[in-house]
Amino acid sequence: MYPLTKRSCWGTIALTPLLLAATLGQAQTLERRAAVSAGGHGEGSGASLGWTLGQTASATYEASSEMITAGVQQPDRVFLSLDIRVLLDGPYQQSNSLMSDGLRLAGLIPFNEPYSDLGYQGIGGGGESFPSGILVLDGPDAIVDWVWIELRDALHPAHVVSARAALVQRDGDVVDRDGSSAIGMSALPGEYHVAVHHRNHLPVMTAAPVALGWAVTPLDLSTGMIDTYGLDAQRLRGGRWLLWAGDVTGNGVVQYTGPGNDRDPILQAIGGLVPSATTSGYMPHDVNLDGTVKYTGQDNDRDPILQTIGGTVPTNVRMGQLP
């Protein structure tokens, strides 16, 4: 006897014909074990995929030398491709509409993503690394730094569904670890809020869910054409929309004075006594991402904090706009 394949709302179930019981002269009772709450089907680029959610177990039934199996087949992981563009205010150069790649030129960008060590939780991702060869890329495609990308639930945007690290180029393109490909997010096709984080900038998230399917989905957060969550979530400079710089402490708030401010850690990083001193490294205190921490002088890291909170009232604060 040959196995049959039956498609139902539960998925794909492989079974030997039930006439087997009569042939063997034995009575059997089959208990349905597949508990499936949702599913779907998608096609693209000559391929198709059906999936189900909620499968807890498969069951196997034996009778003499024959066997019946029941279960739902579903993919372990599905990756949705996103072509994101985002600009960071700290390294942004209004003269050429590109970000500087000072960290790359100084050889300071770590090969392994830094966000896991900062407490970010990867979901279907995390722990990304890249080969050293991509650091030879220059021009608009040169790597600026690591960023953190999240897909959040359409109805409950505080709930993160998928999260991973990626790389951002000088022109704002967010790319995978190979330095050029669109990033893949581990999630099923559907609608999601998309959030972008950087280790010393305030995060930004789409106000409305974005439909993600089988094709690469473009998402340019630098043009102002896509509404963002919250109030005044990005900075407008030179006609481009940027992530606010200056969250040195990484607490989602930029402040120039008071307890927990972002200015004092810069002074402490250079020694705490001589304001004109500098230090180098891959550090959150390096707000403009040039590889050097400076408290005073040209291209210092203190002034961007004051600009982010408004530039005139030192006691102002700016809050990150995430639920």
C-alpha positions in Angstrom: 0.0 0.0 0.0 1.2 3.5 -0.8 1.1 6.4 1.6 -1.3 9.3 0.8 -0.8 13.0 1.3 -3.8 14.9 2.5 -4.0 18.7 2.7 -6.3 20.3 5.2 -6.7 23.4 7.2 -4.2 21.8 9.7 -1.4 21.6 7.1 0.0 18.5 5.3 -0.7 15.2 6.9 0.9 12.0 5.7 -1.0 8.8 6.4 -1.4 5.2 5.4 -5.0 4.5 4.1 -7.4 3.8 7.0 -8.6 0.7 5.1 -5.5 -0.8 6.7 -7.5 -1.5 9.9 -10.1 -3.5 8.0 -7.5 -5.5 6.2 -5.8 -6.4 9.5 -9.2 -7.2 11.0 -8.5 -4.9 14.0 -10.5 -2.0 15.3 -8.6 1.3 15.9 -9.4 4.6 17.4 -7.4 7.6 16.2 -7.1 10.6 18.4 -6.4 14.0 16.7 -3.3 15.5 18.2 -2.5 18.4 16.0 -3.6 21.6 17.6 -3.3 24.4 15.0 -4.6 27.9 15.6 -3.6 29.7 12.5 -1.7 29.4 9.2 -1.3 30.8 5.7 0.2 30.4 2.3 2.6 32.5 0.2 4.2 32.4 -3.2 7.0 34.3 -4.8 9.9 33.9 -7.2 8.6 30.6 -8.4 8.4 29.1 -4.9 5.5 28.6 -2.5 5.3 27.9 1.2 2.4 26.9 3.4 2.7 27.1 7.2 0.7 26.5 10.3 1.0 27.7 13.9 0.2 26.0 17.2 1.5 22.4 16.5 2.4 20.9 19.8 3.0 17.2 18.9 2.7 14.5 16.2 1.1 11.1 16.9 2.1 7.7 15.6 -0.2 4.7 15.7 0.9 1.1 15.0 -1.1 -2.0 14.1 0.8 -5.2 13.6 3.5 -4.4 11.0 1.8 -1.2 9.7 2.1 2.3 11.0 0.0 5.5 10.7 1.5 8.9 11.4 -0.2 12.3 11.7 1.3 15.7 12.1 1.6 19.2 10.7 4.6 20.2 8.6 5.8 23.8 9.0 9.1 25.6 8.4 11.5 26.1 11.2 12.4 29.7 10.2 11.2 32.1 7.5 13.3 35.2 6.7 11.6 38.4 5.4 13.9 40.8 3.5 14.0 44.5 4.4 15.8 47.2 2.5 16.0 49.9 5.3 17.6 53.3 5.0 18.3 55.3 8.2 20.7 58.2 9.0 22.4 58.9 12.3 22.7 62.5 13.3 26.0 62.2 15.1 28.2 61.3 12.1 25.9 62.9 9.5 27.6 65.4 7.1 25.1 67.8 5.6 27.5 68.9 2.9 27.3 65.6 1.1 24.2 63.9 2.7 26.4 61.1 3.9 27.5 59.9 7.3 31.2 59.8 8.1 33.0 56.5 8.5 35.6 57.5 11.0 35.2 54.3 13.0 36.0 52.2 10.0 39.0 54.3 9.0 40.3 54.0 12.6 39.8 50.3 12.5 37.4 50.4 15.5 34.2 48.7 14.3 34.0 45.4 16.2 33.6 42.3 14.0 30.9 41.0 16.5 27.8 43.0 17.1 27.9 45.0 20.4 24.2 45.0 21.3 24.0 41.6 23.0 26.6 42.8 25.5 24.4 45.9 26.0 21.4 43.8 27.1 19.5 43.8 23.8 17.6 40.5 23.3 18.0 38.8 19.9 14.9 37.0 18.7 15.6 34.9 15.6 18.9 36.8 15.5 21.6 38.3 17.6 25.3 37.4 17.8 25.9 38.6 14.2 29.5 39.1 13.0 31.1 40.1 9.7 34.3 39.2 7.8 37.1 41.8 7.9 37.0 42.1 4.1 33.9 44.3 4.0 35.8 47.1 5.8 37.7 47.8 2.5 34.5 49.2 1.0 34.7 52.9 0.8 32.5 55.7 -0.6 28.8 55.7 0.0 28.8 52.0 0.8 31.4 52.2 3.5 30.3 50.7 6.8 29.6 53.3 9.6 28.6 51.1 12.5 26.3 48.4 13.8 22.5 49.1 14.3 19.8 47.0 15.9 16.6 46.2 14.0 13.3 45.0 15.5 9.9 43.8 14.1 7.1 44.6 16.6 3.6 43.3 16.8 1.1 45.2 14.8 -1.5 45.5 17.5 0.9 45.5 20.5 4.0 47.5 19.4 5.7 47.1 22.8 6.0 43.4 22.0 9.1 42.5 19.9 8.6 39.6 17.5 12.0 39.5 15.8 15.3 41.3 16.6 18.8 41.3 15.2 21.9 43.4 14.5 22.9 44.7 11.1 25.3 47.2 9.6 24.6 50.7 8.3 26.5 52.3 5.4 27.4 55.9 4.9 24.4 56.5 2.6 22.1 55.0 5.3 21.5 51.6 3.8 21.1 48.9 6.4 22.8 45.8 5.2 23.5 42.2 6.3 26.8 40.9 7.6 28.1 40.5 4.0 28.1 44.3 3.7 25.7 44.6 0.8 22.6 42.4 1.0 19.2 43.4 2.4 18.7 42.1 5.9 16.6 39.1 6.7 14.3 39.1 9.7 13.1 35.8 11.2 9.3 36.2 11.1 6.3 35.0 9.1 4.8 37.3 6.5 2.5 39.9 8.0 2.3 43.4 9.3 4.9 44.7 11.8 6.1 48.0 13.2 9.7 48.3 12.3 12.1 49.9 14.9 15.8 50.9 14.5 18.2 51.4 17.4 21.7 52.7 17.7 23.8 52.5 20.8 24.1 56.2 21.4 21.2 57.6 19.4 17.5 57.6 20.2 15.5 54.9 18.5 12.8 55.3 15.9 9.8 53.2 15.0 7.2 53.3 12.2 3.9 54.7 13.4 1.9 52.3 11.3 2.6 48.6 10.8 4.4 47.7 7.6 3.3 44.8 5.4 6.2 42.4 4.9 5.9 39.6 2.4 8.1 37.5 0.2 9.5 40.3 -1.9 12.2 42.7 -0.5 10.4 45.6 1.3 11.9 49.1 1.0 11.7 51.3 4.1 13.4 54.7 3.9 13.2 56.5 7.2 15.3 59.4 6.0 12.9 61.2 3.7 10.0 62.0 6.1 7.6 60.2 3.8 7.0 57.5 6.5 5.3 58.5 9.7 7.1 57.6 12.9 5.8 56.7 16.3 5.4 59.3 18.9 6.2 63.0 18.8 9.2 64.6 17.1 10.9 61.2 16.9 13.6 62.3 14.4 15.7 65.4 13.7 15.3 67.3 10.4 18.5 68.6 9.1 19.3 69.6 5.5 16.1 68.1 4.3 16.9 64.7 5.7 15.4 63.0 8.8 17.9 61.6 11.3 18.0 59.7 14.5 18.6 62.0 17.5 22.2 61.8 18.8 23.6 61.9 22.3 22.1 59.0 24.3 25.5 58.3 25.9 24.1 56.4 28.8 21.8 54.3 26.6 18.7 54.9 28.8 16.5 56.2 26.0 16.7 59.8 27.2 19.1 62.6 26.2 19.8 65.2 28.8 22.6 67.8 29.3 22.3 68.5 33.0 21.0 66.8 36.1 21.4 63.2 37.5 22.1 60.7 34.9 22.9 63.2 32.2 24.9 62.4 29.0 27.4 65.2 29.2 29.3 64.2 32.4 30.2 60.7 31.2 32.1 62.3 28.2 34.3 64.4 30.7 34.8 61.3 32.8 35.9 59.3 29.8 38.7 61.7 29.0 40.0 61.7 32.6 37.6 64.1 34.3 40.2 66.9 35.0 41.4 68.4 31.7 38.5 69.3 29.4 40.8 69.5 26.3 42.0 66.0 26.7 40.8 63.3 24.3 40.7 59.5 24.2 40.1 57.0 21.4 38.1 53.8 21.1 34.7 52.2 20.3 32.8 54.0 23.0 29.3 55.3 23.6 30.8 58.6 24.6 31.9 59.1 20.9 28.6 60.7 19.9 29.8 61.7 16.4 31.4 58.3 15.7 34.7 59.7 14.6 36.7 57.4 16.9 37.8 60.1 19.3 36.0 61.2 22.5 36.3 65.0 22.9 34.7 67.4 25.5 35.7 70.7 23.9 37.0 72.0 20.6 36.0 71.3 17.1 33.9 68.2 16.5 33.5 67.6 20.2 30.9 65.1 21.5 29.3 67.4 24.0 27.7 69.9 21.6 25.5 67.4 19.8 23.8 66.6 23.2 22.9 70.2 23.7 21.6 70.4 20.1 19.4 67.4 20.5 17.6 68.9 23.5 17.0 72.2 21.7 20.3 74.1 21.9 19.2 76.9 24.3 17.8 75.5 27.5 20.3 73.1 29.2 17.7 71.6 31.5 15.6 70.3 28.6 15.4 66.6 27.9 14.5 64.5 24.8 12.8 61.2 25.2 13.1 58.2 22.9 9.8 57.6 21.1 9.0 53.9 21.7 6.0 52.3 23.4 
